[in-house]
Amino acid sequence: MDNLLSGLDKLGLNLNDFHNVYEEVPEPKKEEVKEEEKKAPAVNEEEMIFEKTLSCPVCGKQFKTKVVRTGKAKLIGTDTDLKPIYAGFEPLKYDIIVCLHCGYAATSKAFGHITPGQVKLIRETISSGFKGLTNSSGIYTFQEAIERHKLALANVMAMRGKNSERAYICLKMAWLYRSMLSGIPEDAEKLSGLRKECEEGENNCIRLAYEGFSTSYSKEIPPICGMDMNTITYLLADLARRCGDYENSKRYIAAIFNSRSVNSRLKERARELKELLDHEKSGKKS
């Protein structure tokens, strides 16, 4: 696991059950992270969120979770791997819903969609040892958001979820590490350890996302995590590039250019990605 789920043991999960993101979780048997340097936010984050009461489909109990107010986050762009970029705020921190009682965790879109069989698996593998999760009184820190994503990943693994579902959470964790890294001043020597943690965390999660989406590409029928075939092909092209797999990145880009159904916007993004790829490849050779 490369310690991807490290930290969940304090919540009561047995990490020995979660060896590999893309292996099945076995049937259940009957250095401290420093707080990132806080910067003055461009927006008042507390005004962007509110608490919502939900009922858990696993344990039936009610709990409160923080959600982003509709229309509050201002999208200003996207990274090459489709990460949304918002002005002065990272809404992704609030995308995982966690039941504070039983440990069931999922993305906001997937939270209520769970089968009776999956409920049983969550109760046996997650809830049986869950020690609880503190509901932050204010905004979520990046560490808290990453911890919640780790718990959601453990839930997907416990439920025998699709590779794409696992890959999607890994990708979003990579985005969180990237956002946290962007807020750390490069000249802050006391935070060099946190910078390294973010860099390693992002790279590890990108690698796992690439592995999972590559498998899904040949085995799952689109839409995959809400993405059509052209979009998932483009995403794989960039993930391959970020992992140094330039030949496969080139192959995925070519598939975009050869697709008759691709829209002009995505084709233009693929063209820009090809230029970036060619630049990186030439840099490696020099």
N, C-alpha and C positions, 0 to 999 in steps of 0.2 A: 504493500500500500504506500510505501515511501512516506509513512506517517501522515497521509492526507487527512485521516480522521483523528489525528492526535488531539487530545483534549476532551473527547467525548466520554472517556472513561470516568471523568469526574461527574458526569451526568448519570452514571450507572450502567452504561453500555459495556458489554464485554467485547473489546476490540479484537480478541482472538477469533471472533465470528466473522470478521470483516477483513479478510486477507487481501483480496484483489477486487477492484471495482467491478470487473466483468466476470467474476466467478460467482457461482451461487452461494448464498449464505447457508451454512449447514443447518439442519433441523435443530432447533433448540433443545437442550437437555432439560427433563423434568427435574527546558529552561523556561521559567515564567515569562509570558509575553508582556512587554512593556506597552503602556498606553502611548499611542502616537501623539506627537506634538500637535496640540490643538491650534488651528489657525482661525482667525476671525472669518466666519462664513460670509459669503457674498449675499446669502439670503438667510432669513431666520428659519432654520430647519424645523423648529418646534411648531411654527405656524403652517408648515407644509403637511403635517400629519395629524391624525386624530386616532383615538382608541375606538375600536369596534368590538362588540360582543358577539361571539360565535359559539355554536354548539359543536362539539367534537364528534365525528362520525364513528370514532373508535371506542371511546369510553362514555359518550353521551353527556359529559359534563360541559358546562359553559365556562368560557375563559375570555380574556380580553387580549386583543392584538393591535399593533399599530399599523395603520395603512396610510397611504399617500392620498391627499385630497385630490379629487378629479380636477384636471386642468391646471394644477399648480406647478408641475415640473415643466420647464421650458427646454425642449430639445434644440440643441444647437449644432449637432452633427453626429457622425458615427465613425468608429475606427474601422480599419480594414476587415476585422473579423466580426463586423456588425454590432459591436458594442455601442449602445446609445450613449451619447455624451450630453449631459444636461448642465445648464448654467448654475454654478455654485451649489450643486446639490446632487446626491447620488440616491435616486429612488430605489435602486436595486437592493439597498440595505433592508428594505421593508417588504421584499417580495416573498419571503418564506414565512408561512404561518405555522406556529408551533403550539400544540396543546400543552399547556403548562402542567397538566395533571398526568398524562400518560405518555408524552413524548412523541406522539404522532406529529410529523412535520412534512409539509409539501409546499410547492409553489402555490401562489394565490389562485392560479387557474386550475390546478389539479387537486386542491385540498378536499373538495367534497366528492370527488370521483374515486371511490374505492369500493371494491367488491367485498362480500362477506368473507370470502376466502382470504383476502388480503388483510381484513380486520383481524382475523385469527392469527395470521403471521405477525402482524405488528404487536398484538398483545403478548404473544409468546416470546418474540425476539427483542422487542424494544421496551414495551411497557413493563414487562416482568421485573426488570432491574432499574428502571428509570427513577432517578433521585430527585427529579424536578429541575426546572429552569427558572431562574429569576426573571421576572418581567421588568425590564429597565424602566425607571421612573421618567427618564427623559428620552432624548434621541438615542438611537443605537450607534455604538461605535462600530468601526469597521471590524474589529475583532469579534464583537457580538454578532454581527451580521454573518461573518464567515463561519462562526460556530453554528449558527442556525442552518446555514447551507450544508455544513458537514452532517448535521443531524438529519436533514432532508435526504441527503445522499444515502445515509445509513438506512433510512426508511425505504427508499427505492430498492436498495439491495435486499433488504429483508422481505420485501413484497415480490421479489423475482421480477422487478421491472425491466423494461426493454433497455437495450444498450443505449439507444438514443436518449432515453430519459436520464440515465446516469451521466451520459456525455454532456447533456444540456446543463445539468447542475454543476459539473466540473467546469464547463465554459464560463458560467456565471460567477463561480468562485475565482476564476482567473481574472475576470473583469473587476471583481472587488479588490483583489490584491493590487491590480493596476491602478485603480482609483486611490487606494490608500497610499501607494508609492508616490503618486503624483502630488500628494499633499505634504510630503516629507522634504524639507529643504536639503539640497545636495550638500550644503556646507555644514549641516548639523551632524558633527562627529559623534555626538552622544546617541544619535539615532541610526548609526551605521549598521548596527545589528538588525534593526527593524527593516532597514532598506534591503538587506540581504535576505531576510525572511520573506519579504514581499516579492522580490525577484525570483527566488527559488519556488515560492508558492505559485506564482503565476506560471512559470515554466512547467512545473509539474502538472498543474491543472490543464494547461494547453495540450500537453502531451497526452493526457488521459482523454481529453475531449476529442482529440484527433483519432485516437485509437477507437473510441466508441462510435463516433460518427462514421468512420471508415467501415466498420462492421455493419452498421445500420444501412449504409448506402447500398449494399448488395443484398440485404436481407429484409428490409422493411419497405413497405409501400408508402410513398408520399401521400399526404403531407407528413413530414417528420418533424415533430415539435413545432408544428404550425408552418413549416417551410416547405415550399414546393421543390421539385427536383432541381431546377436551375439554381435556386437559392442555396440549397444544401451543397450543390456542386461547387458553387463559388466559395462558400464557407470552408469546405474541405481544401480548396486551393490555397486559401490564406493560412489555415491551420498547418497544412503541409509545409508552407514557406516558413512559418514561425518555428517549425520543428527541424528545419534544415533539409527536409525531403523535397529538394527542388525538382527532381524529375517528375514526381507525382503531382506536385503543384502545377507544373507546366502541362501535364496531361489533363488535369481538371479544368484549367483555363481554356485549353483547346476544346474541351467538351462544351463549354459555355459558348464559344465562338461558333461551334458547329450546330448548336441547338436552333431549331426553327421557331421555338416558342419563347425564347428569352426576350425580355423587353429591353429597350434601348438603354435605360438607366443602368440595369445590371451589366449589360455588355460593356458600357463605358467604365464601370467599376472594375470589371475583369481586365480591361485594357490598361487601366492605371495599375492594377495589381501586377500585370505582366511586366510593366516598366520597372516597378519596384523589385520584382523578382530578378529581372535581368541585371539590375544595378547591384543587387546583393551577390549574385553569382559572379559577376565580374570582379567584385571586391574580394571575394574568396580566392579567386585565381591569382590576383596581383600580390 
